Amino acid sequence: MQLDAPRFILVDPGTFANWLRTRGRLGDQNKVPRVINDQALADLKRHVLAAQKE
């Protein structure tokens, strides 16, 4: 089985922190998720796309 190559989306500084804030996860003890479920990933994608439109 071969994995697809990773895809990257460049975003403005603070975009990921803003997404964490909207989920109530911004703070010293909250880490970048190592494994992210489909729903959270879809939410992050929506947040990134909305931030790019601004």
N, CA, C and O atoms as a Tripos MOL2 file, in Angstrom:
@<TRIPOS>MOLECULE
protein
  216   215    54     0     0
PROTEIN
NO_CHARGES

@<TRIPOS>ATOM
      1 N           0.8480   -1.1820    0.0000 N.3       1 MET1
      2 CA          0.0000    0.0000    0.0000 C.3       1 MET1
      3 C           0.8890    1.2380    0.0000 C.2       1 MET1
      4 O           1.8420    1.3370    0.7720 O.2       1 MET1
      5 N           0.5640    2.1630   -0.8660 N.am      2 GLN2
      6 CA          1.3490    3.3810   -0.9690 C.3       2 GLN2
      7 C           0.5040    4.5710   -0.5120 C.2       2 GLN2
      8 O          -0.6580    4.7030   -0.8950 O.2       2 GLN2
      9 N           1.0900    5.4120    0.2930 N.am      3 LEU3
     10 CA          0.3900    6.6050    0.7690 C.3       3 LEU3
     11 C           0.5120    7.7210   -0.2490 C.2       3 LEU3
     12 O           1.5050    7.8140   -0.9700 O.2       3 LEU3
     13 N          -0.5040    8.5640   -0.3020 N.am      4 ASP4
     14 CA         -0.4300    9.7530   -1.1510 C.3       4 ASP4
     15 C           0.5620   10.7310   -0.5540 C.2       4 ASP4
     16 O           0.7980   10.7360    0.6540 O.2       4 ASP4
     17 N           1.1330   11.5490   -1.3990 N.am      5 ALA5
     18 CA          2.0450   12.5870   -0.9280 C.3       5 ALA5
     19 C           1.2640   13.6040   -0.0940 C.2       5 ALA5
     20 O           0.0970   13.8670   -0.3840 O.2       5 ALA5
     21 N           1.8810   14.1700    0.9240 N.am      6 PRO6
     22 CA          1.1710   15.1750    1.7340 C.3       6 PRO6
     23 C           0.8840   16.4200    0.8940 C.2       6 PRO6
     24 O           1.6220   16.7520   -0.0340 O.2       6 PRO6
     25 N          -0.2090   17.0950    1.2470 N.am      7 ARG7
     26 CA         -0.5720   18.3470    0.5900 C.3       7 ARG7
     27 C          -0.4840   19.4610    1.6270 C.2       7 ARG7
     28 O          -0.8750   19.2800    2.7800 O.2       7 ARG7
     29 N           0.0210   20.5890    1.2150 N.am      8 PHE8
     30 CA          0.1970   21.7290    2.1070 C.3       8 PHE8
     31 C          -0.6200   22.9040    1.6100 C.2       8 PHE8
     32 O          -0.7130   23.1540    0.4080 O.2       8 PHE8
     33 N          -1.2140   23.6250    2.5570 N.am      9 ILE9
     34 CA         -1.9170   24.8660    2.2570 C.3       9 ILE9
     35 C          -1.2750   25.9420    3.1220 C.2       9 ILE9
     36 O          -1.3240   25.8700    4.3500 O.2       9 ILE9
     37 N          -0.6790   26.9300    2.4840 N.am     10 LEU10
     38 CA         -0.0620   28.0170    3.2310 C.3      10 LEU10
     39 C          -1.1450   28.9760    3.7080 C.2      10 LEU10
     40 O          -2.0260   29.3660    2.9420 O.2      10 LEU10
     41 N          -1.0690   29.3470    4.9710 N.am     11 VAL11
     42 CA         -2.0530   30.2540    5.5580 C.3      11 VAL11
     43 C          -1.3170   31.3900    6.2650 C.2      11 VAL11
     44 O          -0.1230   31.2980    6.5500 O.2      11 VAL11
     45 N          -2.0430   32.4380    6.5330 N.am     12 ASP12
     46 CA         -1.4620   33.5770    7.2410 C.3      12 ASP12
     47 C          -1.1200   33.1840    8.6740 C.2      12 ASP12
     48 O          -1.7650   32.3080    9.2500 O.2      12 ASP12
     49 N          -0.1100   33.8290    9.2490 N.am     13 PRO13
     50 CA          0.2170   33.5500   10.6470 C.3      13 PRO13
     51 C          -1.0060   33.7780   11.5420 C.2      13 PRO13
     52 O          -1.7440   34.7480   11.3710 O.2      13 PRO13
     53 N          -1.2020   32.8790   12.4860 N.am     14 GLY14
     54 CA         -2.3050   33.0000   13.4310 C.3      14 GLY14
     55 C          -3.5650   32.2490   13.0250 C.2      14 GLY14
     56 O          -4.4920   32.1320   13.8270 O.2      14 GLY14
     57 N          -3.6230   31.7360   11.7990 N.am     15 THR15
     58 CA         -4.8240   31.0420   11.3380 C.3      15 THR15
     59 C          -5.0940   29.7960   12.1730 C.2      15 THR15
     60 O          -6.2290   29.5590   12.5860 O.2      15 THR15
     61 N          -4.0620   29.0020   12.4220 N.am     16 PHE16
     62 CA         -4.2470   27.7830   13.1980 C.3      16 PHE16
     63 C          -4.6200   28.1140   14.6430 C.2      16 PHE16
     64 O          -5.4770   27.4530   15.2300 O.2      16 PHE16
     65 N          -3.9860   29.1240   15.2140 N.am     17 ALA17
     66 CA         -4.3260   29.5360   16.5830 C.3      17 ALA17
     67 C          -5.7700   30.0190   16.6560 C.2      17 ALA17
     68 O          -6.4660   29.7420   17.6330 O.2      17 ALA17
     69 N          -6.2230   30.7330   15.6430 N.am     18 ASN18
     70 CA         -7.6180   31.1860   15.6190 C.3      18 ASN18
     71 C          -8.5720   30.0000   15.5530 C.2      18 ASN18
     72 O          -9.6280   30.0160   16.1860 O.2      18 ASN18
     73 N          -8.2070   28.9690   14.7880 N.am     19 TRP19
     74 CA         -9.0440   27.7730   14.7070 C.3      19 TRP19
     75 C          -9.1160   27.0860   16.0610 C.2      19 TRP19
     76 O         -10.1880   26.6640   16.4940 O.2      19 TRP19
     77 N          -7.9590   26.9730   16.7350 N.am     20 LEU20
     78 CA         -7.9610   26.3850   18.0770 C.3      20 LEU20
     79 C          -8.8510   27.1940   19.0220 C.2      20 LEU20
     80 O          -9.5780   26.6260   19.8360 O.2      20 LEU20
     81 N          -8.7890   28.5170   18.9090 N.am     21 ARG21
     82 CA         -9.6060   29.3890   19.7640 C.3      21 ARG21
     83 C         -11.0900   29.1340   19.5200 C.2      21 ARG21
     84 O         -11.8660   29.0910   20.4750 O.2      21 ARG21
     85 N         -11.5040   28.9640   18.2610 N.am     22 THR22
     86 CA        -12.9260   28.7330   17.9740 C.3      22 THR22
     87 C         -13.3960   27.4000   18.5350 C.2      22 THR22
     88 O         -14.5890   27.2240   18.7860 O.2      22 THR22
     89 N         -12.4820   26.4600   18.7360 N.am     23 ARG23
     90 CA        -12.8290   25.1420   19.2910 C.3      23 ARG23
     91 C         -12.6610   25.1140   20.8100 C.2      23 ARG23
     92 O         -12.8790   24.0770   21.4350 O.2      23 ARG23
     93 N         -12.2740   26.2470   21.4120 N.am     24 GLY24
     94 CA        -12.0660   26.2890   22.8590 C.3      24 GLY24
     95 C         -10.8170   25.5450   23.2810 C.2      24 GLY24
     96 O         -10.7390   25.0620   24.4100 O.2      24 GLY24
     97 N          -9.8440   25.4460   22.3990 N.am     25 ARG25
     98 CA         -8.6390   24.6590   22.6670 C.3      25 ARG25
     99 C          -7.3610   25.4880   22.6920 C.2      25 ARG25
    100 O          -6.2670   24.9220   22.7000 O.2      25 ARG25
    101 N          -7.4690   26.8000   22.7040 N.am     26 LEU26
    102 CA         -6.2710   27.6330   22.7180 C.3      26 LEU26
    103 C          -5.7530   27.7470   24.1450 C.2      26 LEU26
    104 O          -6.5100   28.1030   25.0480 O.2      26 LEU26
    105 N          -4.5000   27.4580   24.3580 N.am     27 GLY27
    106 CA         -3.9020   27.5410   25.6780 C.3      27 GLY27
    107 C          -2.6260   26.7460   25.7440 C.2      27 GLY27
    108 O          -2.2780   26.0300   24.8050 O.2      27 GLY27
    109 N          -1.9340   26.8680   26.8430 N.am     28 ASP28
    110 CA         -0.6240   26.2360   26.9950 C.3      28 ASP28
    111 C          -0.6690   24.7170   26.9440 C.2      28 ASP28
    112 O           0.2810   24.0970   26.4670 O.2      28 ASP28
    113 N          -1.7300   24.1080   27.4140 N.am     29 GLN29
    114 CA         -1.7750   22.6530   27.4970 C.3      29 GLN29
    115 C          -2.3750   21.9900   26.2560 C.2      29 GLN29
    116 O          -2.4470   20.7630   26.1960 O.2      29 GLN29
    117 N          -2.7990   22.7630   25.2820 N.am     30 ASN30
    118 CA         -3.3930   22.2010   24.0750 C.3      30 ASN30
    119 C          -2.3330   22.1000   22.9890 C.2      30 ASN30
    120 O          -1.6100   23.0560   22.7100 O.2      30 ASN30
    121 N          -2.2590   20.9530   22.4010 N.am     31 LYS31
    122 CA         -1.2250   20.6570   21.4050 C.3      31 LYS31
    123 C          -1.8510   20.4910   20.0310 C.2      31 LYS31
    124 O          -3.0660   20.3490   19.8930 O.2      31 LYS31
    125 N          -1.0050   20.5140   19.0340 N.am     32 VAL32
    126 CA         -1.4430   20.1970   17.6770 C.3      32 VAL32
    127 C          -1.8230   18.7260   17.6670 C.2      32 VAL32
    128 O          -1.0330   17.8870   18.1010 O.2      32 VAL32
    129 N          -3.0130   18.3940   17.1810 N.am     33 PRO33
    130 CA         -3.4180   16.9870   17.1870 C.3      33 PRO33
    131 C          -2.5100   16.1370   16.2950 C.2      33 PRO33
    132 O          -2.2150   16.5200   15.1630 O.2      33 PRO33
    133 N          -2.0760   15.0000   16.7980 N.am     34 ARG34
    134 CA         -1.2680   14.0810   15.9840 C.3      34 ARG34
    135 C          -2.1440   13.3400   14.9950 C.2      34 ARG34
    136 O          -1.7710   13.1350   13.8400 O.2      34 ARG34
    137 N          -3.2990   12.9470   15.4600 N.am     35 VAL35
    138 CA         -4.2760   12.2800   14.6120 C.3      35 VAL35
    139 C          -5.5330   13.1160   14.6900 C.2      35 VAL35
    140 O          -6.0020   13.4460   15.7790 O.2      35 VAL35
    141 N          -6.0720   13.4550   13.5500 N.am     36 ILE36
    142 CA         -7.2430   14.3190   13.5300 C.3      36 ILE36
    143 C          -8.3710   13.5620   12.8270 C.2      36 ILE36
    144 O          -8.1650   12.9800   11.7610 O.2      36 ILE36
    145 N          -9.5560   13.5720   13.4240 N.am     37 ASN37
    146 CA        -10.6710   12.8470   12.8100 C.3      37 ASN37
    147 C         -11.2220   13.6360   11.6190 C.2      37 ASN37
    148 O         -10.9130   14.8140   11.4430 O.2      37 ASN37
    149 N         -12.0240   12.9780   10.8230 N.am     38 ASP38
    150 CA        -12.5340   13.5800    9.5920 C.3      38 ASP38
    151 C         -13.3400   14.8510    9.8540 C.2      38 ASP38
    152 O         -13.2370   15.8180    9.1000 O.2      38 ASP38
    153 N         -14.1330   14.8530   10.9080 N.am     39 GLN39
    154 CA        -14.9700   16.0200   11.2050 C.3      39 GLN39
    155 C         -14.1060   17.2230   11.5780 C.2      39 GLN39
    156 O         -14.3470   18.3290   11.0940 O.2      39 GLN39
    157 N         -13.1170   17.0190   12.4220 N.am     40 ALA40
    158 CA        -12.2410   18.1230   12.8250 C.3      40 ALA40
    159 C         -11.4180   18.6110   11.6420 C.2      40 ALA40
    160 O         -11.1760   19.8110   11.5100 O.2      40 ALA40
    161 N         -10.9860   17.7020   10.7860 N.am     41 LEU41
    162 CA        -10.2170   18.0940    9.6070 C.3      41 LEU41
    163 C         -11.0840   18.9220    8.6650 C.2      41 LEU41
    164 O         -10.6230   19.9220    8.1140 O.2      41 LEU41
    165 N         -12.3180   18.5180    8.4790 N.am     42 ALA42
    166 CA        -13.2320   19.2870    7.6350 C.3      42 ALA42
    167 C         -13.4670   20.6690    8.2250 C.2      42 ALA42
    168 O         -13.5340   21.6550    7.4910 O.2      42 ALA42
    169 N         -13.5930   20.7500    9.5520 N.am     43 ASP43
    170 CA        -13.7670   22.0360   10.2300 C.3      43 ASP43
    171 C         -12.5410   22.9210   10.0220 C.2      43 ASP43
    172 O         -12.6790   24.1160    9.7620 O.2      43 ASP43
    173 N         -11.3510   22.3480   10.1340 N.am     44 LEU44
    174 CA        -10.1190   23.1080    9.9130 C.3      44 LEU44
    175 C         -10.0500   23.6020    8.4770 C.2      44 LEU44
    176 O          -9.6690   24.7480    8.2400 O.2      44 LEU44
    177 N         -10.4100   22.7650    7.5210 N.am     45 LYS45
    178 CA        -10.3960   23.1800    6.1120 C.3      45 LYS45
    179 C         -11.3530   24.3490    5.8830 C.2      45 LYS45
    180 O         -11.0060   25.3040    5.1880 O.2      45 LYS45
    181 N         -12.5540   24.2820    6.4600 N.am     46 ARG46
    182 CA        -13.5100   25.3910    6.3220 C.3      46 ARG46
    183 C         -12.9440   26.6740    6.9150 C.2      46 ARG46
    184 O         -13.0870   27.7510    6.3350 O.2      46 ARG46
    185 N         -12.3050   26.5550    8.0680 N.am     47 HIS47
    186 CA        -11.7220   27.7170    8.7340 C.3      47 HIS47
    187 C         -10.6200   28.3380    7.8610 C.2      47 HIS47
    188 O         -10.5500   29.5590    7.7200 O.2      47 HIS47
    189 N          -9.7720   27.4990    7.2830 N.am     48 VAL48
    190 CA         -8.6860   27.9850    6.4220 C.3      48 VAL48
    191 C          -9.2520   28.6800    5.1890 C.2      48 VAL48
    192 O          -8.7990   29.7650    4.8230 O.2      48 VAL48
    193 N         -10.2350   28.0630    4.5530 N.am     49 LEU49
    194 CA        -10.8230   28.6600    3.3620 C.3      49 LEU49
    195 C         -11.4880   29.9990    3.6790 C.2      49 LEU49
    196 O         -11.3850   30.9420    2.8940 O.2      49 LEU49
    197 N         -12.1640   30.0870    4.8140 N.am     50 ALA50
    198 CA        -12.7900   31.3440    5.2160 C.3      50 ALA50
    199 C         -11.7310   32.4160    5.4860 C.2      50 ALA50
    200 O         -11.9220   33.5810    5.1370 O.2      50 ALA50
    201 N         -10.6240   32.0240    6.1030 N.am     51 ALA51
    202 CA         -9.5570   32.9720    6.4010 C.3      51 ALA51
    203 C          -8.9010   33.4790    5.1240 C.2      51 ALA51
    204 O          -8.5010   34.6410    5.0520 O.2      51 ALA51
    205 N          -8.7870   32.6240    4.1220 N.am     52 GLN52
    206 CA         -8.1800   33.0340    2.8530 C.3      52 GLN52
    207 C          -9.0600   34.0070    2.0950 C.2      52 GLN52
    208 O          -8.5470   34.8160    1.3220 O.2      52 GLN52
    209 N         -10.3790   33.9550    2.2910 N.am     53 LYS53
    210 CA        -11.2990   34.8530    1.5990 C.3      53 LYS53
    211 C         -11.3000   36.2530    2.1930 C.2      53 LYS53
    212 O         -11.6950   37.2120    1.5310 O.2      53 LYS53
    213 N         -10.8580   36.3730    3.4390 N.am     54 GLU54
    214 CA        -10.8760   37.6770    4.1290 C.3      54 GLU54
    215 C          -9.8200   38.5960    3.5730 C.2      54 GLU54
    216 O          -9.6880   39.7320    4.0300 O.2      54 GLU54
@<TRIPOS>BOND
     1     1     2 1
     2     2     3 1
     3     3     4 2
     4     3     5 am
     5     5     6 1
     6     6     7 1
     7     7     8 2
     8     7     9 am
     9     9    10 1
    10    10    11 1
    11    11    12 2
    12    11    13 am
    13    13    14 1
    14    14    15 1
    15    15    16 2
    16    15    17 am
    17    17    18 1
    18    18    19 1
    19    19    20 2
    20    19    21 am
    21    21    22 1
    22    22    23 1
    23    23    24 2
    24    23    25 am
    25    25    26 1
    26    26    27 1
    27    27    28 2
    28    27    29 am
    29    29    30 1
    30    30    31 1
    31    31    32 2
    32    31    33 am
    33    33    34 1
    34    34    35 1
    35    35    36 2
    36    35    37 am
    37    37    38 1
    38    38    39 1
    39    39    40 2
    40    39    41 am
    41    41    42 1
    42    42    43 1
    43    43    44 2
    44    43    45 am
    45    45    46 1
    46    46    47 1
    47    47    48 2
    48    47    49 am
    49    49    50 1
    50    50    51 1
    51    51    52 2
    52    51    53 am
    53    53    54 1
    54    54    55 1
    55    55    56 2
    56    55    57 am
    57    57    58 1
    58    58    59 1
    59    59    60 2
    60    59    61 am
    61    61    62 1
    62    62    63 1
    63    63    64 2
    64    63    65 am
    65    65    66 1
    66    66    67 1
    67    67    68 2
    68    67    69 am
    69    69    70 1
    70    70    71 1
    71    71    72 2
    72    71    73 am
    73    73    74 1
    74    74    75 1
    75    75    76 2
    76    75    77 am
    77    77    78 1
    78    78    79 1
    79    79    80 2
    80    79    81 am
    81    81    82 1
    82    82    83 1
    83    83    84 2
    84    83    85 am
    85    85    86 1
    86    86    87 1
    87    87    88 2
    88    87    89 am
    89    89    90 1
    90    90    91 1
    91    91    92 2
    92    91    93 am
    93    93    94 1
    94    94    95 1
    95    95    96 2
    96    95    97 am
    97    97    98 1
    98    98    99 1
    99    99   100 2
   100    99   101 am
   101   101   102 1
   102   102   103 1
   103   103   104 2
   104   103   105 am
   105   105   106 1
   106   106   107 1
   107   107   108 2
   108   107   109 am
   109   109   110 1
   110   110   111 1
   111   111   112 2
   112   111   113 am
   113   113   114 1
   114   114   115 1
   115   115   116 2
   116   115   117 am
   117   117   118 1
   118   118   119 1
   119   119   120 2
   120   119   121 am
   121   121   122 1
   122   122   123 1
   123   123   124 2
   124   123   125 am
   125   125   126 1
   126   126   127 1
   127   127   128 2
   128   127   129 am
   129   129   130 1
   130   130   131 1
   131   131   132 2
   132   131   133 am
   133   133   134 1
   134   134   135 1
   135   135   136 2
   136   135   137 am
   137   137   138 1
   138   138   139 1
   139   139   140 2
   140   139   141 am
   141   141   142 1
   142   142   143 1
   143   143   144 2
   144   143   145 am
   145   145   146 1
   146   146   147 1
   147   147   148 2
   148   147   149 am
   149   149   150 1
   150   150   151 1
   151   151   152 2
   152   151   153 am
   153   153   154 1
   154   154   155 1
   155   155   156 2
   156   155   157 am
   157   157   158 1
   158   158   159 1
   159   159   160 2
   160   159   161 am
   161   161   162 1
   162   162   163 1
   163   163   164 2
   164   163   165 am
   165   165   166 1
   166   166   167 1
   167   167   168 2
   168   167   169 am
   169   169   170 1
   170   170   171 1
   171   171   172 2
   172   171   173 am
   173   173   174 1
   174   174   175 1
   175   175   176 2
   176   175   177 am
   177   177   178 1
   178   178   179 1
   179   179   180 2
   180   179   181 am
   181   181   182 1
   182   182   183 1
   183   183   184 2
   184   183   185 am
   185   185   186 1
   186   186   187 1
   187   187   188 2
   188   187   189 am
   189   189   190 1
   190   190   191 1
   191   191   192 2
   192   191   193 am
   193   193   194 1
   194   194   195 1
   195   195   196 2
   196   195   197 am
   197   197   198 1
   198   198   199 1
   199   199   200 2
   200   199   201 am
   201   201   202 1
   202   202   203 1
   203   203   204 2
   204   203   205 am
   205   205   206 1
   206   206   207 1
   207   207   208 2
   208   207   209 am
   209   209   210 1
   210   210   211 1
   211   211   212 2
   212   211   213 am
   213   213   214 1
   214   214   215 1
   215   215   216 2
@<TRIPOS>SUBSTRUCTURE
     1 MET1         2 RESIDUE 1 A MET
     2 GLN2         6 RESIDUE 1 A GLN
     3 LEU3        10 RESIDUE 1 A LEU
     4 ASP4        14 RESIDUE 1 A ASP
     5 ALA5        18 RESIDUE 1 A ALA
     6 PRO6        22 RESIDUE 1 A PRO
     7 ARG7        26 RESIDUE 1 A ARG
     8 PHE8        30 RESIDUE 1 A PHE
     9 ILE9        34 RESIDUE 1 A ILE
    10 LEU10       38 RESIDUE 1 A LEU
    11 VAL11       42 RESIDUE 1 A VAL
    12 ASP12       46 RESIDUE 1 A ASP
    13 PRO13       50 RESIDUE 1 A PRO
    14 GLY14       54 RESIDUE 1 A GLY
    15 THR15       58 RESIDUE 1 A THR
    16 PHE16       62 RESIDUE 1 A PHE
    17 ALA17       66 RESIDUE 1 A ALA
    18 ASN18       70 RESIDUE 1 A ASN
    19 TRP19       74 RESIDUE 1 A TRP
    20 LEU20       78 RESIDUE 1 A LEU
    21 ARG21       82 RESIDUE 1 A ARG
    22 THR22       86 RESIDUE 1 A THR
    23 ARG23       90 RESIDUE 1 A ARG
    24 GLY24       94 RESIDUE 1 A GLY
    25 ARG25       98 RESIDUE 1 A ARG
    26 LEU26      102 RESIDUE 1 A LEU
    27 GLY27      106 RESIDUE 1 A GLY
    28 ASP28      110 RESIDUE 1 A ASP
    29 GLN29      114 RESIDUE 1 A GLN
    30 ASN30      118 RESIDUE 1 A ASN
    31 LYS31      122 RESIDUE 1 A LYS
    32 VAL32      126 RESIDUE 1 A VAL
    33 PRO33      130 RESIDUE 1 A PRO
    34 ARG34      134 RESIDUE 1 A ARG
    35 VAL35      138 RESIDUE 1 A VAL
    36 ILE36      142 RESIDUE 1 A ILE
    37 ASN37      146 RESIDUE 1 A ASN
    38 ASP38      150 RESIDUE 1 A ASP
    39 GLN39      154 RESIDUE 1 A GLN
    40 ALA40      158 RESIDUE 1 A ALA
    41 LEU41      162 RESIDUE 1 A LEU
    42 ALA42      166 RESIDUE 1 A ALA
    43 ASP43      170 RESIDUE 1 A ASP
    44 LEU44      174 RESIDUE 1 A LEU
    45 LYS45      178 RESIDUE 1 A LYS
    46 ARG46      182 RESIDUE 1 A ARG
    47 HIS47      186 RESIDUE 1 A HIS
    48 VAL48      190 RESIDUE 1 A VAL
    49 LEU49      194 RESIDUE 1 A LEU
    50 ALA50      198 RESIDUE 1 A ALA
    51 ALA51      202 RESIDUE 1 A ALA
    52 GLN52      206 RESIDUE 1 A GLN
    53 LYS53      210 RESIDUE 1 A LYS
    54 GLU54      214 RESIDUE 1 A GLU
